[in-house]
Amino acid sequence: MKMRLRFAPSPTGQLHVGNARTALFNWLLARGQGGTLILRIEDTDAVRSTAESEQSILDDLRWLGLGWDEGPDVGGLRGPYRQSERLALYASHAERLLAAGRAYCCFCSQERLETDRKKALAQGRPPRYGGACRNIPLAEARARVAAGEPAVVRFRVPDHGQVSFDDLVRGHVTFGMDVIGDPVLVRSDGRPSYNFAVVVDDALMEITHVVRGEDHISNTPRQVLLYGAFGYTPPKFAHLALVLGPDHTPLSKRHGATSVREFRERGYLPEALVNYLALIGWSPGGGDELLPIDELARRFTIEAVGKSAGVFDPDKLSWINRHYLKAVDGARIAEASFRYFQARGFVRGPTGEALAFVGALLPMAVGSVDRLEEIPDRLHFLFEFDPLAALARPDVSEVLREPGAREVMAALAEALAGQPRLADRDRFRAAAARVRERTGRKGRALFHPIRVALTGEAGGPELDLAVPAIEHGAELPPSAGVAPILGCRERAKMFAGALAERPH
């Protein structure tokens, strides 16, 4: 039978990177084996589930490049694909179990259940339902429910024996019946429990492989028993180790960004995040790490996934992101980073001229940043030139103390006065040569003061790139949608003036 997998998020928040890795492993397995991937929305928690969260999850999955073959938005032959639209199926399956004596109605109050739970813990026993309602005849139970008495439906777990399953990641797993208890299948308000709904859904959707987090291992024996009660064949299970933070605790907000949306907002590329998530707990082999998603799918096998928890390493993610920033098309980087320039007020709307200008600046930045959001900071000298603020900084003051630095800055202002824009590397080098002739300075003693005078910074991109960019920006018309940029001769004059007013 053709492999069928599913990713089944609950729309109660943003897509966590741990869940995104689960979605990715399902996608890799399905695509690599020519299988089918189903997206199912588990939204029976009416209080916490929202349409906004569902849409956000779908958007993030698409941004990652993880499409699906069946789902709430694309349809399919085994829908509906939202659990809230499948309630009649759960009700009919619950009725089957009640009629067969494999389930029963439980009328125990929450207070009684809590008392029993505390008693079991105090005696050192695992808390499980005590079975007070197990022997109520079905006819009596139906009459009490019809009279308005609240009840849940519980599954009748065998009193003795064991339940086992073979996990594709963890091997043979066995649980004793004495630790399982009789799980709730249907709550008193008619909503199905997770363990019940997921069995009905996976069986009816003909899921062949369930790849999910290891936090579901304890649910699996209940689900295996339910498959047997219905006469369904269980799928093959694969439970993935959790993703931990650098301190080896479950990845959470205290470690920084944890949702796909947060990584998107910070300027990581989808290729980088996908490539990195694939490497948490799995290796593509061959000494390769930086691989496109299609090649990852070709190499992926669930049996090669490790049992140990993977540690989320932000530094490695940044390293991978730097690789893709350099590798992908510049026009795409310009478009993707444009909103960060807008947030700083450096550009307005994405006009053709503004996008082209931002794209022309990227060679000065992409080699020295980890994320898209850092690019405007790397290039802020173009848009924010303030000689007085620069002179107040220790790194600039250190340059001023270099022998001949003030003379170079004064000579630069004179050399550029009334001259054409330094529109390319050759014109800039010619201007620098004129300053060298006037001052006798060369090398670092020449170019370090020139950098400070033209950028207000003691370090930064190569001047051969920075200077033409400044001049290009200075020539842009207001209609380009780029914030006004001072040209080099204006900068040199302003810096020399500020320097003249500052005592040695």
Secondary structure, DSSP 8 states (H G I E B T S, - for coil): ---EEEE---SSS--BHHHHHHHHHHHHHHHHTT-EEEE-B----TTT--HHHHHHHHHHHHHHT---SBBTTTB-TT---BGGG-HHHHHHHHHHHHHTTSEEEE---HHHHHHHHHHHHHTT-------TTTTS-HHHHHHHHHTT---EEEE---SS-EEEEEETTTEEEEEEGGGT---EEE-TTS-B-HHHHHHHHHHHTT--EEEEEGGGGGGHHHHHHHHHHHT----EEEEE--EE-TTSSB--GGGS--BHHHHHHTT--HHHHHHHHHTSS---STT-----HHHHHHH--GGGS-SS-EE--HHHHHHHHHHHHHHS-HHHHHHHHHHHHHHTTSB-S--HHHHHHHHHHGGGTGGG-SSGGGHHHHTHHHH---HHHHHTSHHHHHHHTSTTHHHHHHHHHHHHTT-----SHHHHHHHHHHHHHHH---THHHHHHHHHHHHS-SS-S-HHHHHHHHHHHHT--GGG-B-----HHHHHHHHHHHHHTS--
